[in-house]
């Protein structure tokens, strides 16, 4: 399997954390949970097989996506196919997708939408050029050029966002009133503009960033975890606050989460609830 990341040129770096590409992915599972990580993603599928987004509340329902799509900021985990394939995309920083899209990012919150529904025929044109670009490093150049052209003269960081997002990602214990005061606008205006630019309200981003501190810590040590220490170190004011947030973002209690199989920090492998039935039916047919 090939998995590569690429740091884009300087004008894009305040907005795009990295570009990525993989080929030859052959998972041994069928579905996985993707946990909220305070990012937006542009995904281009370089194969024709559809990918599904499963309804977390009704495991028999799914929405299919083909060719390319945008995944907005999420406040809950989503369930996606772990199907074989070849993909590439752009991983945006919080608020980083705004210069490339002619709409408030709040319109994409907790949604996955076809890329063409946002940028029209440019989505198909981009995918065609990516398919033609060989070898794969050239694909990064194609995607980078597309993003530069899409942003035009809008690659100017929003001072309101850049002054606040790093504080929230670092886990700074600040209130919304304090943040609004630092930016020199009313609290109401601050929250509205932040949601437009980032796709989340400041307090939502603060919660997700605090949760991500826990996830990254568990990635380093998954044995004999002192949950009280973890909660306090990551900015939770008590154990019940920590458990409530953690369970809401993962669907698991902290202890149960440690028992889940994970290949990467924010991906939790799921058993397909229909796999056993399908296997039993196949066996009976034989």
N, C-alpha and C positions, 0 to 999 in steps of 0.2 A: 504494500500500500504506500502511496505517496501522500504526504501531508506537509504542506509548506505555507508559511506566512510571509508577508512582505510589508515593510514599512513604507508608506507612500511618501511622495515628495513633500517638502516643507510646507507649501501652502495648504495641504490637506491634513497635516498631522494634528492640528488642534481639533479637528473634527472627526477624523477616521483613525481609530486606534491601530488597525492593521487590515490588510486584505488577506484572504486565505483561499487555499485550493486543496482539494483532495481527490484522489482517484484510486480505485481498487478497494474501496471500503466493503468489507464482507462481514457484517456483524453476525453473532450467533444468537441474537435476540431479535424480536420483531418490533418492540415499541420501547420508548423511554420517556421519562419525565425530564423536561427542561425547566430548571428553576429560575426565578426572577434574578437577573444579574445587572439591572440598571443600564442596559444597552439596547440599541436597535440594530437590526440586521437586514441587509440586502442579500438574498440568496438566489443564485442562478443555477438551475439544474441542467447539467450538460448531457443528461440522458433523457429519454422520453417517458420512462416509467413514472406514473403519478405518485406523489407523496401525499400522505394523509395527516391531517390534524384531527386528533380524536377529542370528542366531547368528554371532558373530565367528569361530568355528572351523569353521562349516559354512554357507557363504553361500547355500545353498538352503533353509535352515530359518529360519522367522520366527514370532514370536508376535504376534497381533493385539490391539490395544487400542482400545476405543471409549469415548466420552463423557468419562471422567475416570480419571486414574491418578496414582500416586505413584512417583517415581523416587528411590530411596534413595541413600545415599552410595556412590560407585563407586570401586573401586581399579584398574579398567582402563577403557579406552575402550569405548563401546558404539556400535552401528551402528543408525541410525534412518532411517525414511522422511523424505524432504524433499518431502512432498506438499503441494499447494495447500490452503489452508484458512484458518480463523479459530480462534484459540485464546486462552486467557488462563490465568494461573496465579499462584502465589506462589513466590518464590525465597527459601528459608530460609537463614539464617546457619548456620554449623556448630553443631549442637546446638539450633538454633532450632525445629525441628519437634516436639520432645519434648512441650511442653505441649498440643499439639493432638491427639496420638495416644496412645491408651491401650495402648502397648506399647513395649518397649525398641527404640530405633532400630537396634540391631544386628540385629534380625530383618529389616530391610529392606536391609541392606548388600548391594551388588552385585545388587539386584533391582529390577524394575519390576512393580508390582502394581496391579490395579484399585482405585480409591479406595473403591468400595463394599465391597470385602473387608475394609477397615479400619474404615470408619465406617457401614456399612450403608446404609439408605435415605436418609440425609442427603445422600449423594453425588448421587442423582438429583434430590432437592429443590433442592439448590444449583444444579445445571445448569439446571433449569427456570426458576429465578428469574433466572439470568444471561441466558438466552435472551430472557426477557420485558423485561429492563431496557434501555431505549432513551432517549437515545443512549448510546453506549458508555461515557462517563465514569460513568454510573450503575452500570455493572457493577462498577467498583472499589468503590463503596460497598457493594454486595451482598456481594462477596467479603470485604471488610474486616469487615462485620458478622458474617458466618459464622465467621470466624476468632476474633473476640472471644468469640462465644457458645461456640464449641468449646473454647476454652481455659478459660473460666470464671475461677476464682480461682487458676489455675496459672501466670499470667504473672509469675512470680517467677524471675529469673535464678538458675541454679545457681552458687553461689560457686566450686565446684571447677572448673567449666567456664569461667566468665568470667575466672578468674584465670590460666588456662592457654592457652586458644584464641588470644587476641591475641598472646601470645609466639610460638606456633607459626606463626601466619599472618605474623608479622614476620620469621620466619627466625632466631629466637634460637637460638644453638648450645647447647642445654641437653640433658642426659640425662634419662631417665625417673626415675632415682633423685633427681635434683635437683628435678624437678617434683613428685614425691610428697612430698619433704621440705618444699617450699614450701606444700603444701596441708595438711600436718599429718597425713597418713594413710599407711598402709603402701603400698609400691609396688604390691603385688598388688591392694589395695582401690582404689587410685587408677586403675589401668588398667581394672578391671572396671566401675567407676562411670562412667568416661569413655566407655567403649564403649557402655554403656547409654544415656547421655545424648546422645552425638554420632553413634554408628553406626560409628565407627572407633576403633582403638587409637591412643593419642597418637603413636606412632612412624609409623603409617600417615598420619595427618593431617600430621605434620611433613614427610614425603616429598612428599605431594601439594602442600602449600603451597610447598615449595622448587621443585618442578617448575613451579608456576604463576608463580613469579617469572621463570623462564626464558621461559615463553610470553608473558607480558606484555611482557617486554623485546624479544622477537622481533617483537611486534606493532608496535613503534616503529621497528625497524631490521632489515631482512631482507637487507641486502647487506654483503659483506665482514665477516662475523661472526667475531670472535676467540673460538672456542669455549672455549679455556683461560681466557680472561678472564671469559667468561660463567659458566663452571662455578665458578670461585673466588668471583666476586662474589655468586653465589646460594647459596653455602654447601656446595658439593660439595668433598670433600677430595682428589679426584684425577679425572683424565679418564675412567678406566674406570668409576668410581662414577657419574659423570654420564651416560655413554653407556648404562650398564645401566638406570638409572632412566628416562631419556628414552625409550629404545626400548620399555621395558615399558609406559609410559603411552600411547605414540602408535602403536606398531607400526612406527616408522620410525627410522632413524638420524637424528641431528640435521641432517646435511647434506641428506639426502633429504627431510626434513620441510620444509625451506625451499622446495623445489620444488613442494610440494603447494599446490593452490589453496584459499584460505581466505577466506570472507566475514566471519567473526568469529573472534576469537582462539581459541576452544575448539571451533570447528566446522571439520572438514576435509572438503572435497567429495570424494566417491567416485564413480568411474565404475561404472555398473551392469554387472556381468560378463555379464548376459544381454541387454543392450541391443543389442549388435552382432549377436547371434544372432537376436533378434526383428526387427531391421531387415533382415537378410539374408533371413529367411523371408518377410517382407512383400514384399520386392523380387521374390523368386522367384515368389510368388503372383500378382504383377501380370504 
